[in-house]
Amino acid sequence: MKFYPLQFYPILKERIWGGEKLKTVLNKPITSKITGESWELSTVEGDVSVVANGQWKGKSLTALINECPNEILGTEVHARFGKQFPLLFKYLDAREDLSIQVHPNDDLAKKRHNSFGKTEMWYIMQADDDARIIVGFKEKSNANDYLESLTTKTLLSILDDVQVESGDVFFLETGTVHAIGAGLVVAEIQQTSDITYRLYDFDRVDANGNTRELHVDSALDAINYNTVETKKDYIKNVNESNEVVDCPYFTTNFLPLDGEITVSKSGKTFTVYMCVKGTFEMEFNNSKTQYKKGDTVLIPAAMNVFILNGKASILEIYIS
């Protein structure tokens, strides 16, 4: 089979906190004024990505992996995860604050949901003035303080909030209480999981007057009550892959492209590029493809050498 860089149809999700920036900022084909998420690359049950380009157009990512696991995933990823695609890639538009939430670790998620946990990272693509996120506790806490703060509606007072700007990166290990704040467009990289425990939703109601379900008790043994350091500082050497996050689940590099570079891969892992600024071109097997801000492309592990050319900021993600 002839492998090539793969793009997928976005899976668009309406959310109570969503807006229209996925269209105005990232040119996604949204038709709703409350679109909060574009799932770019997913094998979550019920939300499996479908190829949008080339000879495999219309074929699901799951089907491709089943047919060619080593060539798509890479030899080491296949050996470790079988025929599962272990990551989920999204863009998010927060017109309003997201709910305050937490994700379970692998052991708890496996026990309760037969799922991976949800370690994740955020790259801030666009931030309104004074936009902020919530990440962890201001001071070391405990389950009793957490429950008391919910009863008295003072949870926000014990949580840490951080002002953010474009280009900031935050790495959230499982157990970190968090929320993306209003006025942000975010690129999110995470384990393949849709398990979220919602702690507080600002007493919001949907169009039908209903509140969203909370998971106060489920979160008790999922929360890390210690203070955490989530912001990641990183260098930005031009035409180099600058490491931003390196964890057991994924590695993310920041690649500021200005001109032409040749990229060589080992075949051990797939690579994903998320274009967070500018435009670039990829040349492979004498074929050239153009990419722009908001595009996500999966590079099968069988693609060993290719050329990038353009002026862009790119997140480069793989499993090491």
Secondary structure by P-SEA (a helix, b strand, c coil): ccccbbbbccccccccccccccccccccccccccccccccccccccbbbbbcccccccccaaaaaaacccccccaaaaaacccccccccbbbbccccccccccccaaaaaacccbbbbbbbbbbcccccbbbbbccccccccaaaaaaaaaaccccccbbbbbbcccbbbbbccccccccccbbbbbbbbccccbbbbccccccccccccccccccccccccccccccccbbbbbbcccccccccccccbbbbbbbcccbbbbbbcccbbbbbbbccccbbbbcccbbbbbcccbbbbbcccccccccccbbbbbbbbcc
